[in-house]
Amino acid sequence: MSPTRRPPSDPKAAQHPLGAAWAKTEGTCGSCAWSTLRGPGPKVLRCVAADYRPVLAEWRGCASHEAELDCLDCAACCGPAFDAVEVSQRDPVRKRLPQLLVRISGRLQVPRTTENHCAALDRSDNRCRVYADRPACCRDFTRGSANCIWARRRVGRSPRWTPTPKER
């Protein structure tokens, strides 16, 4: 069913049209950090938190609603959400900062700290010390992407999507 045929979000309804609880804060699907225009076919507004299901911008937000994301406040992708930052043959950091890298199980990586953060992350301000030369896996990691929400959920920064019993 297309999102335009779904009923508008009714504040009196028990659940958000996608089946989750209502947001405790003000906001709409259109203002949510997890909404994105995606296909297949014509691009429509979709919810990353709900596995890219279609939404309408005017719908009241669900319990997963989040305002604009701030990478410098979060750093989940550089922290304990992941265990390795692998470095490929073509990554600029390999040539410009070879002293930063270690070989683990035959693969070049940026080492982890004892708290399991990337060694290139400055914990005082959550900035990357090698941002201009960061590995491809870091360059490909974008704010608000499925990888971002997965990392945020893994470290408890974002709520998990809670579907209704009929979706399970």
BAMI-77105 format. One record per residue (C-alpha): x, y, z; chain. Coordinates in Angstrom, 3 decimals. Layout:
// residues N
+----------+----------+----------+------+
|       xx |       yy |       zz | rogu |
+----------+----------+----------+------+
|        X |        Y |        Z |    A |
...
+----------+----------+----------+------+
***
This chain:
// residues 168
+----------+----------+----------+------+
|       xx |       yy |       zz | rogu |
+----------+----------+----------+------+
|    0.000 |    0.000 |    0.000 |    A |
|    1.399 |    3.382 |   -0.899 |    A |
|    1.922 |    5.892 |    1.931 |    A |
|   -0.483 |    8.337 |    0.308 |    A |
|   -3.337 |    5.823 |    0.819 |    A |
|   -2.597 |    5.323 |    4.505 |    A |
|   -4.661 |    7.230 |    6.999 |    A |
|   -3.041 |   10.400 |    8.350 |    A |
|   -1.567 |   10.085 |   11.809 |    A |
|   -4.381 |   10.617 |   14.255 |    A |
|   -3.242 |   11.725 |   17.728 |    A |
|   -6.121 |    9.684 |   19.167 |    A |
|   -4.899 |    6.490 |   17.465 |    A |
|   -3.132 |    4.008 |   19.724 |    A |
|   -0.066 |    3.781 |   17.485 |    A |
|    1.914 |    5.509 |   14.774 |    A |
|    0.801 |    4.392 |   11.262 |    A |
|    3.920 |    2.158 |   11.037 |    A |
|    2.896 |    0.377 |   14.223 |    A |
|    5.268 |    1.896 |   16.789 |    A |
|    4.348 |    3.974 |   19.808 |    A |
|    3.989 |    7.748 |   19.418 |    A |
|    6.972 |   10.027 |   20.077 |    A |
|    7.091 |   11.651 |   23.491 |    A |
|    8.398 |   14.833 |   21.863 |    A |
|    6.962 |   17.050 |   19.165 |    A |
|    8.044 |   16.362 |   15.619 |    A |
|    6.926 |   14.767 |   12.392 |    A |
|    8.280 |   12.056 |   10.148 |    A |
|    9.447 |   14.839 |    7.822 |    A |
|   11.575 |   16.428 |   10.566 |    A |
|   13.047 |   13.141 |   11.788 |    A |
|   16.752 |   12.429 |   11.303 |    A |
|   15.870 |    8.932 |   10.081 |    A |
|   13.654 |   10.033 |    7.185 |    A |
|   15.229 |    9.937 |    3.740 |    A |
|   14.139 |   10.057 |    0.106 |    A |
|   14.729 |    6.627 |   -1.461 |    A |
|   13.495 |    4.337 |   -4.214 |    A |
|   13.004 |    1.810 |   -5.688 |    A |
|   11.289 |    3.621 |   -8.464 |    A |
|   10.247 |    7.191 |   -7.743 |    A |
|   11.874 |    8.449 |   -4.559 |    A |
|    9.523 |    8.683 |   -1.605 |    A |
|   10.109 |    9.571 |    2.026 |    A |
|   11.170 |    6.471 |    3.936 |    A |
|   12.066 |    5.701 |    7.534 |    A |
|   15.551 |    4.231 |    8.048 |    A |
|   14.590 |    3.160 |   11.588 |    A |
|   11.694 |    1.108 |   10.208 |    A |
|   13.672 |   -0.694 |    7.493 |    A |
|   12.960 |    2.006 |    4.880 |    A |
|    9.184 |    1.711 |    5.037 |    A |
|    7.346 |    4.637 |    3.367 |    A |
|    6.113 |    7.502 |    5.549 |    A |
|    4.412 |   10.837 |    5.002 |    A |
|    6.228 |   13.985 |    6.069 |    A |
|    3.227 |   15.327 |    7.997 |    A |
|    2.765 |   12.225 |   10.147 |    A |
|    3.396 |   12.806 |   13.827 |    A |
|    6.685 |   11.151 |   14.847 |    A |
|    6.955 |    7.693 |   16.348 |    A |
|    8.935 |    6.624 |   19.422 |    A |
|   12.091 |    6.360 |   17.250 |    A |
|   11.815 |   10.041 |   16.216 |    A |
|   15.043 |   11.970 |   16.596 |    A |
|   15.877 |   15.537 |   15.739 |    A |
|   19.012 |   16.421 |   13.757 |    A |
|   21.936 |   14.129 |   14.561 |    A |
|   25.234 |   15.592 |   15.763 |    A |
|   28.223 |   13.389 |   14.980 |    A |
|   30.446 |   15.285 |   17.412 |    A |
|   27.988 |   14.578 |   20.211 |    A |
|   27.682 |   10.889 |   19.342 |    A |
|   30.794 |    9.187 |   17.868 |    A |
|   29.089 |    5.774 |   18.077 |    A |
|   30.636 |    4.802 |   14.749 |    A |
|   34.140 |    5.464 |   16.134 |    A |
|   33.417 |    3.916 |   19.488 |    A |
|   32.443 |    0.524 |   20.816 |    A |
|   29.793 |   -0.124 |   18.158 |    A |
|   32.560 |   -1.579 |   15.991 |    A |
|   35.693 |   -3.567 |   16.766 |    A |
|   37.933 |   -2.705 |   13.802 |    A |
|   38.777 |    0.041 |   11.308 |    A |
|   40.366 |   -1.804 |    8.421 |    A |
|   42.666 |    0.030 |    6.043 |    A |
|   42.755 |   -0.865 |    2.349 |    A |
|   45.692 |   -0.685 |   -0.042 |    A |
|   44.444 |    2.638 |   -1.462 |    A |
|   43.522 |    4.453 |    1.744 |    A |
|   45.445 |    7.753 |    2.112 |    A |
|   46.120 |    7.073 |    5.807 |    A |
|   48.293 |    4.116 |    4.781 |    A |
|   50.840 |    6.382 |    3.065 |    A |
|   50.482 |    9.557 |    5.103 |    A |
|   50.350 |    8.066 |    8.618 |    A |
|   51.816 |    4.546 |    8.519 |    A |
|   52.952 |    4.906 |   12.149 |    A |
|   49.297 |    4.960 |   13.233 |    A |
|   48.507 |    1.537 |   11.764 |    A |
|   48.892 |   -1.967 |   13.157 |    A |
|   48.683 |   -5.377 |   11.497 |    A |
|   46.151 |   -7.711 |   13.113 |    A |
|   45.600 |  -11.182 |   11.669 |    A |
|   47.386 |  -10.073 |    8.496 |    A |
|   45.203 |   -6.984 |    7.964 |    A |
|   46.151 |   -3.343 |    8.416 |    A |
|   43.941 |   -1.523 |   10.895 |    A |
|   43.728 |    1.615 |   12.948 |    A |
|   44.221 |    0.278 |   16.491 |    A |
|   41.563 |    0.446 |   19.208 |    A |
|   41.960 |    1.989 |   22.642 |    A |
|   41.429 |   -0.001 |   25.831 |    A |
|   37.840 |    1.405 |   25.876 |    A |
|   37.398 |    0.053 |   22.300 |    A |
|   37.370 |    3.445 |   20.556 |    A |
|   39.282 |    4.160 |   17.363 |    A |
|   42.780 |    5.408 |   18.264 |    A |
|   42.312 |    8.321 |   15.823 |    A |
|   39.311 |    9.637 |   17.790 |    A |
|   40.078 |   12.549 |   20.098 |    A |
|   37.743 |   11.766 |   23.007 |    A |
|   37.865 |   15.337 |   24.334 |    A |
|   35.789 |   16.629 |   21.404 |    A |
|   34.914 |   13.478 |   19.374 |    A |
|   36.897 |   14.707 |   16.366 |    A |
|   38.946 |   12.433 |   14.146 |    A |
|   42.663 |   13.260 |   14.169 |    A |
|   43.055 |   11.842 |   10.653 |    A |
|   39.739 |   13.034 |    9.186 |    A |
|   41.244 |   14.294 |    5.902 |    A |
|   43.026 |   10.959 |    5.402 |    A |
|   40.518 |    8.615 |    7.077 |    A |
|   40.044 |    5.080 |    5.712 |    A |
|   37.346 |    4.307 |    3.153 |    A |
|   35.160 |    2.507 |    5.706 |    A |
|   35.014 |    5.796 |    7.643 |    A |
|   34.468 |    7.962 |    4.547 |    A |
|   31.594 |    5.701 |    3.458 |    A |
|   29.906 |    5.905 |    6.868 |    A |
|   27.391 |    8.749 |    6.615 |    A |
|   25.268 |   10.478 |    9.210 |    A |
|   21.719 |    9.155 |    9.269 |    A |
|   22.497 |    6.042 |    7.207 |    A |
|   21.433 |    2.519 |    8.144 |    A |
|   24.976 |    1.947 |    9.481 |    A |
|   24.656 |    5.094 |   11.607 |    A |
|   21.371 |    4.013 |   13.201 |    A |
|   22.764 |    0.509 |   13.762 |    A |
|   25.843 |    1.931 |   15.540 |    A |
|   23.725 |    4.348 |   17.595 |    A |
|   21.365 |    1.542 |   18.635 |    A |
|   24.249 |   -0.766 |   19.489 |    A |
|   25.658 |    1.734 |   22.014 |    A |
|   22.255 |    2.873 |   23.313 |    A |
|   22.158 |    6.322 |   21.641 |    A |
|   18.974 |    5.603 |   19.645 |    A |
|   15.875 |    3.610 |   20.556 |    A |
|   15.283 |    0.277 |   18.889 |    A |
|   12.379 |   -0.001 |   16.488 |    A |
|    9.534 |   -1.702 |   18.325 |    A |
|    7.032 |   -3.132 |   15.859 |    A |
|    3.539 |   -4.211 |   16.729 |    A |
|    2.981 |   -7.942 |   17.429 |    A |
|    1.476 |   -8.468 |   13.940 |    A |
|    4.780 |   -7.272 |   12.332 |    A |
|    6.961 |   -9.735 |   14.234 |    A |
+----------+----------+----------+------+
***
